[in-house]
Amino acid sequence: MTQKPLSPLFCLLCAALPASLPVIASSEPVQSSSQGPQDFDLPSQTLGEALKAFSRQTRLQLFYDAELVAGRVSPALHGSFTPSAALQKILENSGIRYRLENGNTLILEKAATKPDQPQSANTLPSVNVVGQAVHLDATDPYNEDYVLPNATSGTKTDTPIMETPMNVQVISKQVLKDQQVINLGQALKNVSGVTTGSFAYGTGNANVANQQITLRGFASETFFRNGFRLQQGSAQREMANVESVEVLKGSAAILYGLVEPGGMVNVVTKQPLATPYYSASQQFGSYDLYRTVLDATGPLTQDDTLLYRTIFSYENSNSFRDLVFNDSVFFAPSLKWNISPKTQAMLELEYQHKKFGADTAAVPAINGQLLNIPNSRNYGEYSPGQTDTIFVGMNWSHQFNDDWSIKHRISANLNDSFIPVNSYPIFNLADPATLALFQSFALGPITPNSVPRLSYINQKNNNDTYSTNLDLVGHFDTLGLNHTLLFGGDYYRLDSSSSSQTDIGSFFSWYGGGPEPSNIDAFNPLHPGRNYPPTVDPTSYYKTVTNTDQYGLYVQDQIKLPYNFHVMGGIRYQYIHQRPS
């Protein structure tokens, strides 16, 4: 008998079916869904992650279409439930139902809708429409939200921004991605009242060893990484492993101690994920910019006990400024250990090696008017420098119950920078009044239209920060008021040192009749200029060393009042001991 061939459509469906039904399988023999109650402790998360956690705990197999659960969020599940009751809770309000086959296999499918009831030809039934924003997990790589509902900077607790009585703005990773942000200064352009600039001249140049952040008129070099204070390095802050940037405007001294009144900037980094994720990106830009970023994360064990994340980036570019360049290598591995559903620990490391051309911007003025020069003009010289930054951190947390939790962090950040020689334009002899003044007392030769430069030689800066922080958070009610209570303490050890030499002696020699110091023509600068490289003045060597210990204890209470009013108050004890030399 001749067999009728299968239709092309039937063959296509057979081939596509396995790809549309992903399987969550247990590593142990599957048990029946009728087993007894179990203790569940699942946070609100994406429905796919919740189903994976359910399968691991109950050892049941789940079959479902990946598109069926995409974009859905499961409610939190805490307490003792049978597997069937727990699954019903997880699928609540999702429009998904399950059916049991063979006593040990659960198949998820879209719930059937009830047929429309007969309606009158003259009237329609009333309809109540209730809307609720669905916020995906902020750490989900596919989360495209521009607005994140929660932030930790203002309260050190994961509190909705609308319930935080402080001005907190969050720049999400989708904003950073869409804008192709490569340094912290670019990210902060999204926040009003915040500007960045180099330490001495405010040029906004990222190719400097130090950078200040001006927030509401108060300048500071301090910024925070996951709540950990960093005194230096915001100019070189690599964005490859940044999840979001939080900006708190206003006082933050109760929780963070020595902070400028204008506010603070907190960088939130990417964390290891239980869902495997791999990405590679390549950026190209003006002035020969190219930047490569690699990101990989996922579980190291089948039960998701160990999670890892490794991020690597390399950036190289020139600048619109002459003699300025940037070359940076960044590597950030992290390892998370899920000891139990209520206890986690994580170890993280960052290493950055950055080479840069130091830039000291200067525009000469003649008769009180700035000279019209190209933006690229640099009156300094080629000044290659380098910065090495190493960050090591370990933190752990434990959830005692639904109301009380504790977390502890130990961190160290080591930052070293070195610039062999850097020239700073300090006078402008193209200005007639300045030229006449020098001709009145300097006995050495004077070249009109020149820009004399003071050079700093062997500039070394070392900034090491060590810290430990402990927070205890509790939730309770009194007289109908909801409280979120925070007890905490922190300790910081800041060790900083800097040293350099100059060629200041060449200026004193010039005043007495010696040769000119290093200088360059203001109208037609030809590098490396005259009398360069400079002559080191051995008497100009200086070195400063500062050691600072900071101790802090704080208490904070967030109170939720009726009618959506929120009150927050706290107190801090701070002790600072500094030993400069």
N, C-alpha and C positions, 0 to 999 in steps of 0.2 A: 504494500500500500504506500502510496506517495504521501510524504509528510508535507503539510502546508508550511511554508517558511513563516517565521515570526515577522510581524510588521515592524518597520523601522522605529515607530514610536515606542512599542513595547520594549525593544532592545535598548533604546535610549534611557527609558525609565529604569530598567534593570541595572544599567551601568551607573546611573546617577544616584540610586537609592543608598548605597553604602556611604557616599560622601555627605549625604544630607542627614544622616542619623549618627552623630558622634556618640561614643560609648564612654561612660565613666565606669571603669571596672575596678573591682576590689582585688587586692593581692592575696586575700584569704578566701576560703570557701564561702559562697553566698548563703546567707541565712534567710529564712522567711520573714516577710514584713510583719508578721504577727508576733514578733518577739516583744519582750516586756519593755516597760518604760526605761528611758535613758536620760542622763543629764546632758542638756545642750546649752552651749554658751556661744552663740553665733551673733556677731554684730550685724548691723544693717550694711549691706554690701551689694555688689552686682549679683543678679540672680544666678549667673553662671558660677561664680565663686561660691555662693551659698550651696548650690547643688553639689559641687565637688566636695565641700566640707561635710555635707550630709552623707554622701556616699562613702567617704572615708570612715566616718564614725559608725555608720550602721552596717557597713559591708554589704550594701545592696547595689545591684547594677541598675543604672538609669540609662534609658535610650531616649534621645530627644533631638529635635532639629535645632541646630545652633541659631538659626534666625528666629526661632520661637522665643528665645530668652534674651536676644540682643536688646540692649538699651533698657532692660528692666531692673528694678532694684527690689531686693527682698527686705522684709521687716526684720528687726532684731528678734532673736529667739533665745530666751533664757528660761530655764526651768526643766522639769522632768516631764517627758512626753514619750508616748510610743512612737515608733518610726512613722506610722501612718498619720498620727496626729501632728507630728513635727513637720512632715512634708506638706500637710494641708496648711499649716501656719506659714511655711515658706512661700507657698503658691497663692497665698491669700491676696485677693484683688488683682491677680495677674492675668485672669482670663485663661488660665491653663489648668487642666485636670490631669489626673493620672489613672492608669488602669493596671491591674496586676495580671501577669501571665506566668503560667508554669510555677506559681507559688513563690518565685524568687526574682522575677524581672518586672521592673516598673517602666512603663512607657508613658511619656508625657506628650500631650496633644492639646490642641486648642479646644477650649470648652465650647460645646454646642450652644448656640443662642436660642432662646425660646421664641416660638412664632408669635408674630404680632397678634394682640388681642383685637377682637372686633371693635370698631370705633363708630361713634355716631357720625352721621353725615354733617351735623351742624356744629359739634363741639369737639375739641381735642383735649386730651388729658394734660394737666399741668406737668411741667418738666423742671426739675431742680438740677442745675448744672453747678458742680463744685470743682474748681480747678486747684491743683497743687503742683508747684514746680518740682520737677524731678531732677535732683542733683546727683550726678554720678560720683563715684569715688574720685577725689581730687588727684590721687596718685595713679589713676588709670591712664596709660599712655594714649588711649583713644578718646579721652575726655576733651571735648572741644569747647568747654565753657570758658567764656571770657570773664565771668564773674564767679568768684568762689564765695560760698556762704559763710565759711568759718575761717578764723585766724587765731593763732596762739600768742602773737606778740603782745597784745594789750592785756591779757589776763594770765598767761602761762597755762591756760586750760583751753580745750577745744570748744570755744564758745562762739555761737553765731554772731557775726559782726553786727547785726541789727539789735542784739541784746548786749552789746559792749558799749558802755557809756564813754567811749573814747573815739577819736578820729583815726580809724585804721583803714588803709587802702591796700589791696592785694593785686599784684600784677601776676596773672596766671601764666602757666607754661604755654598756653595756646597763644597768648599775646606775645610772649617772648619768641615763639616759633614763627608766627606770622610776620613779625617785624625783623626776624633774623638777627636778634640781639647777640652781640659777641662780647660786650663788657657791661659792667654794672652801671656806668654812666649813661649808656644808651637806654637801659631799662628804666632808670629813674626819670627819664624825660616824660614818662607817662603820668607822673605825679606832680601836681601843682606845688609850688613853694619849695622845690628841691632842686639844687644845682650841684654840679661837681666841678672841680678844678684841681690843677696841680698845686702842690703845697705852697710854693712861693709866689706864683704869678697868676694863678687862677685861669689858666689857658684851657682847661678841660682836656689836656693831653694825657692819654693813657700810658704813654711811654715815659713815665717818671717813677721814681722809687716810692714816692709818697703822694697821696691824693686826699684832698679834703672834701667832705660832703657838707654842704650848707643847707640846713633845713630850717625854714622859717627864720632866716637871718642869723642862725647860730652855726658856726663852722666847727667841724670836728673830723678827725681821721678815724674815729671809732665806728665800727659796724659790727653786726652780729651774724653768726652762722648757727642756725637752729637754737638761738638763744645764748650762744657762747660768744663772749666779747672778744673782738679782735681789734687791737690798737692800730695796726698797720695793714696795708696790702689791698685796700679797696680798689686801687687803680688796676691791680693785676687779678682781681677776682674773676676766675674762669667761670663761664656760664654753662659749660657742657653738662654739669651735673646739678644744675639749679632747677628745682621744681617750680618755685614761685618766689616772689620778692614781696615782703610785707613792710609797709611804711607806717609807723605810728607817729602822729603829729601831736605834740604836747609832752607833758612830763611823764617819764617812765621810771623815775628814780626809786619808787617803792619796790619794784621787782628787780631792777637792774643796777641800782646803786648810782655810780658816777656816770651820769648821762646828761648831755646838754639839754637845756630846757626846750629846744626846738623839736626834739623827738629822737627817733632812732630808726635805723634800717636793719631789717632781719632777712637774711637769705635762707630759704628753706631748700634743702638738698633732696635729690631723688633717693628713694629707698628700694631695697630688694623686693621683688614681687613674686607671688606664687605662680602667676601665669607667665610662661616663657614669652619673652619679647626681645627682638633683635632689630637694631636699626643702624644704618650708616648714612651719613649725610655729607655732602661736599658743597662748600660755598665758594663763590668767586666774587670779587668786588674791585672797586677802583684802587689805584695805586698798587697793583700787583698783589692784591689780597687773595689768599686762598686758605681755607680752613677745613679740616677733616675731623669728623666726630664719629666715634663708634660707641655703641651702647648695647650691652647684653645683660639680661637678667632672667631669673627663673629658679626653680628648685634644684637642689643637689641630691635630694632623697625623694623616694616615691611618696612618702607621707608628708612632704612639705615641711619637714622639721628644720632643714637647713636651706636657706635661700641666699642667693648671691647676686651681686650686681657689679659690673666692671665697665667703666667709662674711660675712654681715651680720646684725646683731641690734640691736634697739631695745627698751629696757626703761623702764617708768615705773611708779612706785608711791608710795603714801604709807606710813605706818607706824603701828603701835600706839602710838607715842610722838607727843605733840603737837609740831608745828612741824618734823617730820622728813619728808623726801621723798627720792626717788631718780629721776634721769633720765639714761639712759646710751645712747650711740650707739657701736657697735663695727663695725669693718670690717677684714677680714683676707684679702687676696689672697695667693696663692703661685703660683710657676711652677717646674716641674721639667723639667730637660733631660736626657734619657737619651742621653748622647753615644755610648755603646756599651753592649753588655750588661754590661760590667764597670766603666763609668765613668758617674757621675751628678753633676749639680749642681743646686742649688735656691736660689731667691731668695724670701724671704718678708717680709711687712710686716704690722704690726698698728697700728691707730690706734683709740684710745678717748677719747671726750670725755664726761666724767661730771659732772653737777651733783648736789649733795646738800645736805641740811640737816644740818649738824654737830650732834651730840648729845653732851652731857656729862651722864651720868647721876649723880644725887645723891639720896639719901634722908635727910632730917633725922632726928636721934635726940634724944629728950627723956628725961632722967634715965636714959640708957644703953639706952633701948628705941627701936628704929626706929619711926618714925611710920607708921601704917597709911594709905597713900595709894594712889590708883589707879595702875596700871602706866603709864598714859598721861601722867602728870603730868611736866612738864618745867619745872624752875626756871630754865632758861636762857631765851634769846630766839631768835627766828628768825635762824638763822645760815647763810645760803646760801654754799656753797663750790663750787669746781670743780677737777677734776683732768684734765690732758691727758697721755696716755701714747702714745709712739711707739716701736715696736720695728722694727728693720731687721736682717735676718740673711741671710747667704750661707754655704752649706756645699757641699762636694764630697767625693766618695769614689771610690776606685779599688780594684778587686780585682786584685792582681798575678797570683794563681793561686788554687788551691783552699785554700791555707793562709795567705796573707799579704794584708793589706788595709790601706789608709790612709784616714783621713778628717780633714778640716780645716774649722773653723767660725770665722766672723767675725761678731760680733753687736754691736749697740748698742741700749740702752734709755734713753729720755729721759722722765723723769717730773717734772711740775711741778704743784703744787697751790697754791691761793690761797683764803683765807677772810677776807673783809673785816672781820668782827667776830664774836667768839664769847665768850659769858659763862659763867664758871665759878663756881658757888656755892662759897664758901670758909668761911663762918661760918653758925651757926644760932642766932639770937637768940630762937627759940622755946624753947630750953632754958634753964631758970632759972639754972643755974650759969654758962653762957656769957654770958647777959644781965647778970648781976651783975658779971662780970669786966669787960665793956666799960663798964658804968656807973661802974666804979671809976677809969678813966683817960681815957676818951674825953670830950672837952669839947663836942663837937658834939651835935646832936639824935639821939636813939636811938628807933627805932620798934620796940616789942616785937613778937614773933612774925614778925620779918622775916628774910630770908635775903640778906645782902649778897653781891655778886657781883663778882669781878675779871674784867675784860674784856681780851681780847687783840685788837689791832687790826692789820689788814694782815698777817696771817700768810702768809708765803711760804716754800715748801719746794721745793727743786730737787735731784733725785737723778739723775745721769747715770752709766750704766755702759757701759764699752767692754771688749770681750774678744776674744781669739783663742785657739783651742785646737787642738792637733794630736795625733792618736792613731795609733799603728801597732800592729796586732794580728797575731799569728802563732800557728800551731798546729804542734806537732811532738811527736815521741815520743822518750823516752830511757829505756832500761832497762825498757821495757814500760809506762812511765807516760805518760799523755797530758797535754800542757802546752798552756795558752792563755796566751800571753805578751803583755803590754800595755806599750808604751813611750809616754809622753805628756808634754806640757808645756802650760801655760796661762799667760796674762797677763791681768790685770784692772786697769782704771783706773776708780776710783770718785771722782766729783766730786760733793760734796754741799754745799748751802748752805741756811741758814734765817735768816729775819729777822722781827721783829714789834715792836710797841709795846704798852703796856698803859696802864691808867688808875690805876696804883698811887699816883700823886700825890694822887688824890681821897681815898684812905684816910688819908694823912698829914695832909691838910688837915682831915679829919673829926676825927682825934685832937686837933688843935689848936683846934677850935671851928668849923670850916667845915661846909658842908652834908653830908648823908649821901651815901655813894657809891651807885651803882646797887644796888637791892634789890627784893625781891618778897615778898609775904605767904606764910608757910609753910602756912597752912590754906586760904586762898582766893586763890591766885595769879591775878592779872589782868594779862595782858600788855599793854603792854611793861614793866610795873613802874614803880617810882619812879626819877626822875633818870636816865632812859634816853632817848637813847643816851649812852654814857659820854664823858667829856672826856679826850682823849689827853694823856698826860704826855710832853712832848717829850724829857725826859731818860731815858726808859725804853727808847729804841730800842736794839736790839742786833742783831748779825748775826754768824753764824759760817760759816766756809768751811773745808772739809776736803777735801784731795786725797790719795788713797791709791793706791799702786802695789803690786800683788801679782804675784810671779813664782813659778811652781811647776814642778818636774820630778818625775816619778814613774815607778816600775816596779812591775808587779804580775804575779804568776804564779799561775794556777789549775791545780792538779794533780789529775788523776783517778786515784785509787788503786784497787786491786782491791777487790772486794766492795762497790762503790758508795760508797766513802769519798771525800770531796773535801776538799782542803786549799787554802787561798788565803793568800798572803802578799805584802807589798809594802813599799816605802819611798818617802818623799817628801822633797824639799828645798823649803822655802818661804822666800821673802824678802819682807818687807812694809816699805814705807817710807811713812809718813804725815806729812802737813804740815798741822796744824790752825792756824787763825788766828781 
